[in-house]
Amino acid sequence: MNIYLFKRAFYFLFVFSSLFTLSLQAQSTNAVDSLLQLANQQFDNGNEKQALRNYKEVLETDSLNFKSLWRTSLLYSRIGFRIEDNEEKKDYYQQAMKYAERTINKYPDKGFSHFVYAVANGRISDISDTKERIRRSHIIKKHTDKAIELLPEYAPAWLLLGVWHSEVANITTAQRLAAKFISEGIPVGASNEKAEEYIKKAIELDPEEKIRYQLDLGRHYKRIGEDEKAAQILEKVLEIEPKNEIDKWNLNRAREILEELQ
């Protein structure tokens, strides 16, 4: 084969190889887009375990996919919260933190990054001792505030801020004593008035999410000793028709709290 034919054959082989590679890349991109769209639909419909599985599959191909990163963290936090077994719950919360850290490291200027980082810290706090809970309460507040600054119309961030105020404003005497041995101390500025205001703001911003948000409002009223208000809210919650298994789980929690109040 003369040099001309060799060069020509090499050129056609290079073009074919490039086109084949581009075709594979396009197919891969289309597959990821389809999988992401499916995961988004599952997320919106409350099919959280399926959504989590598909978001993680997206990340196997596109490890920096922003929506898959932050929603994977959030789903680990949400699903873990409903798990009864403490060790399994802990595993889910640790995964939530791992993905939250990855998200905020890659996308520090995004509101959802700060939101899931605050949520993950809150979940870790739930299974920690008093000193660790107080330490993390400062982190939760800082990143929730940042999430609201960047996403002022995002109802879950306002709910998280309201719950933070409710919990911090009503810490126990033992917790206050423990805080004396922590350099940061108890976060200042927490109040029951703000707790109620912010939870109600979340309800106003997302009226479709009635069960979960009003359940937290009922919890807040119970926490501050306003049992009658709590009962009224929870009775209204129990009249709502559940849309999915998460709603049913929350309705059971509302029913349990209401029984405690009676």
MODA-V651229 format. One record per residue. N is the residue number from 1. SS is DSSP state (@ for helix, = for strand, . for the rest). BURIAL is + if it has 24 or more other C-alpha atoms within 12 Angstrom, else -. Layout:
BEGIN
n=N ss=SS burial=BURIAL
n=N ss=SS burial=BURIAL
END
This chain:
BEGIN
n=1 ss=. burial=-
n=2 ss=. burial=-
n=3 ss=@ burial=-
n=4 ss=@ burial=-
n=5 ss=@ burial=-
n=6 ss=@ burial=-
n=7 ss=@ burial=-
n=8 ss=@ burial=-
n=9 ss=@ burial=-
n=10 ss=@ burial=-
n=11 ss=@ burial=-
n=12 ss=@ burial=-
n=13 ss=@ burial=-
n=14 ss=@ burial=-
n=15 ss=@ burial=-
n=16 ss=@ burial=-
n=17 ss=@ burial=-
n=18 ss=@ burial=-
n=19 ss=@ burial=-
n=20 ss=@ burial=-
n=21 ss=@ burial=-
n=22 ss=@ burial=-
n=23 ss=@ burial=-
n=24 ss=@ burial=-
n=25 ss=@ burial=-
n=26 ss=@ burial=-
n=27 ss=@ burial=-
n=28 ss=@ burial=-
n=29 ss=@ burial=-
n=30 ss=@ burial=-
n=31 ss=@ burial=-
n=32 ss=@ burial=+
n=33 ss=@ burial=+
n=34 ss=@ burial=-
n=35 ss=@ burial=+
n=36 ss=@ burial=+
n=37 ss=@ burial=-
n=38 ss=@ burial=+
n=39 ss=@ burial=+
n=40 ss=@ burial=+
n=41 ss=@ burial=-
n=42 ss=@ burial=-
n=43 ss=@ burial=+
n=44 ss=@ burial=-
n=45 ss=. burial=-
n=46 ss=. burial=+
n=47 ss=. burial=+
n=48 ss=@ burial=+
n=49 ss=@ burial=+
n=50 ss=@ burial=+
n=51 ss=@ burial=+
n=52 ss=@ burial=+
n=53 ss=@ burial=+
n=54 ss=@ burial=+
n=55 ss=@ burial=+
n=56 ss=@ burial=+
n=57 ss=@ burial=+
n=58 ss=@ burial=+
n=59 ss=@ burial=+
n=60 ss=@ burial=-
n=61 ss=@ burial=-
n=62 ss=. burial=-
n=63 ss=. burial=-
n=64 ss=. burial=-
n=65 ss=. burial=+
n=66 ss=@ burial=+
n=67 ss=@ burial=+
n=68 ss=@ burial=+
n=69 ss=@ burial=+
n=70 ss=@ burial=+
n=71 ss=@ burial=+
n=72 ss=@ burial=+
n=73 ss=@ burial=+
n=74 ss=@ burial=+
n=75 ss=@ burial=+
n=76 ss=@ burial=+
n=77 ss=@ burial=+
n=78 ss=@ burial=+
n=79 ss=@ burial=+
n=80 ss=@ burial=+
n=81 ss=@ burial=+
n=82 ss=. burial=+
n=83 ss=. burial=-
n=84 ss=. burial=-
n=85 ss=. burial=-
n=86 ss=@ burial=-
n=87 ss=@ burial=-
n=88 ss=@ burial=-
n=89 ss=@ burial=+
n=90 ss=@ burial=+
n=91 ss=@ burial=-
n=92 ss=@ burial=+
n=93 ss=@ burial=+
n=94 ss=@ burial=+
n=95 ss=@ burial=+
n=96 ss=@ burial=+
n=97 ss=@ burial=+
n=98 ss=@ burial=+
n=99 ss=@ burial=+
n=100 ss=@ burial=+
n=101 ss=@ burial=+
n=102 ss=@ burial=+
n=103 ss=@ burial=+
n=104 ss=@ burial=+
n=105 ss=@ burial=-
n=106 ss=@ burial=-
n=107 ss=. burial=+
n=108 ss=. burial=-
n=109 ss=. burial=-
n=110 ss=. burial=+
n=111 ss=@ burial=+
n=112 ss=@ burial=+
n=113 ss=@ burial=+
n=114 ss=@ burial=+
n=115 ss=@ burial=+
n=116 ss=@ burial=+
n=117 ss=@ burial=+
n=118 ss=@ burial=+
n=119 ss=@ burial=+
n=120 ss=@ burial=+
n=121 ss=@ burial=+
n=122 ss=@ burial=+
n=123 ss=@ burial=+
n=124 ss=@ burial=+
n=125 ss=@ burial=+
n=126 ss=@ burial=+
n=127 ss=. burial=+
n=128 ss=. burial=-
n=129 ss=. burial=-
n=130 ss=@ burial=+
n=131 ss=@ burial=+
n=132 ss=@ burial=+
n=133 ss=@ burial=+
n=134 ss=@ burial=+
n=135 ss=@ burial=+
n=136 ss=@ burial=+
n=137 ss=@ burial=+
n=138 ss=@ burial=+
n=139 ss=@ burial=+
n=140 ss=@ burial=+
n=141 ss=@ burial=+
n=142 ss=@ burial=+
n=143 ss=@ burial=+
n=144 ss=@ burial=+
n=145 ss=@ burial=+
n=146 ss=@ burial=+
n=147 ss=@ burial=+
n=148 ss=@ burial=+
n=149 ss=@ burial=-
n=150 ss=@ burial=-
n=151 ss=. burial=-
n=152 ss=. burial=-
n=153 ss=. burial=-
n=154 ss=. burial=+
n=155 ss=@ burial=+
n=156 ss=@ burial=+
n=157 ss=@ burial=+
n=158 ss=@ burial=+
n=159 ss=@ burial=+
n=160 ss=@ burial=+
n=161 ss=@ burial=+
n=162 ss=@ burial=+
n=163 ss=@ burial=+
n=164 ss=@ burial=+
n=165 ss=@ burial=+
n=166 ss=@ burial=+
n=167 ss=@ burial=+
n=168 ss=@ burial=+
n=169 ss=@ burial=+
n=170 ss=. burial=+
n=171 ss=. burial=+
n=172 ss=. burial=-
n=173 ss=@ burial=-
n=174 ss=@ burial=-
n=175 ss=@ burial=+
n=176 ss=@ burial=-
n=177 ss=@ burial=-
n=178 ss=@ burial=-
n=179 ss=@ burial=+
n=180 ss=. burial=-
n=181 ss=. burial=-
n=182 ss=. burial=-
n=183 ss=. burial=-
n=184 ss=. burial=-
n=185 ss=. burial=-
n=186 ss=. burial=+
n=187 ss=. burial=+
n=188 ss=. burial=-
n=189 ss=. burial=-
n=190 ss=. burial=+
n=191 ss=. burial=+
n=192 ss=@ burial=+
n=193 ss=@ burial=-
n=194 ss=@ burial=+
n=195 ss=@ burial=+
n=196 ss=@ burial=+
n=197 ss=@ burial=-
n=198 ss=@ burial=+
n=199 ss=@ burial=+
n=200 ss=@ burial=+
n=201 ss=@ burial=+
n=202 ss=@ burial=+
n=203 ss=@ burial=+
n=204 ss=@ burial=-
n=205 ss=@ burial=-
n=206 ss=. burial=-
n=207 ss=. burial=-
n=208 ss=. burial=-
n=209 ss=. burial=+
n=210 ss=@ burial=+
n=211 ss=@ burial=+
n=212 ss=@ burial=+
n=213 ss=@ burial=+
n=214 ss=@ burial=+
n=215 ss=@ burial=+
n=216 ss=@ burial=+
n=217 ss=@ burial=+
n=218 ss=@ burial=+
n=219 ss=@ burial=+
n=220 ss=@ burial=+
n=221 ss=@ burial=+
n=222 ss=@ burial=+
n=223 ss=@ burial=+
n=224 ss=. burial=+
n=225 ss=. burial=-
n=226 ss=. burial=-
n=227 ss=@ burial=+
n=228 ss=@ burial=-
n=229 ss=@ burial=+
n=230 ss=@ burial=+
n=231 ss=@ burial=+
n=232 ss=@ burial=+
n=233 ss=@ burial=+
n=234 ss=@ burial=+
n=235 ss=@ burial=+
n=236 ss=@ burial=-
n=237 ss=@ burial=+
n=238 ss=. burial=+
n=239 ss=. burial=-
n=240 ss=. burial=-
n=241 ss=. burial=-
n=242 ss=. burial=-
n=243 ss=. burial=-
n=244 ss=. burial=-
n=245 ss=@ burial=-
n=246 ss=@ burial=+
n=247 ss=@ burial=+
n=248 ss=@ burial=-
n=249 ss=@ burial=+
n=250 ss=@ burial=+
n=251 ss=@ burial=+
n=252 ss=@ burial=-
n=253 ss=@ burial=+
n=254 ss=@ burial=+
n=255 ss=@ burial=+
n=256 ss=@ burial=-
n=257 ss=@ burial=+
n=258 ss=@ burial=+
n=259 ss=@ burial=-
n=260 ss=@ burial=-
n=261 ss=@ burial=+
n=262 ss=. burial=-
END
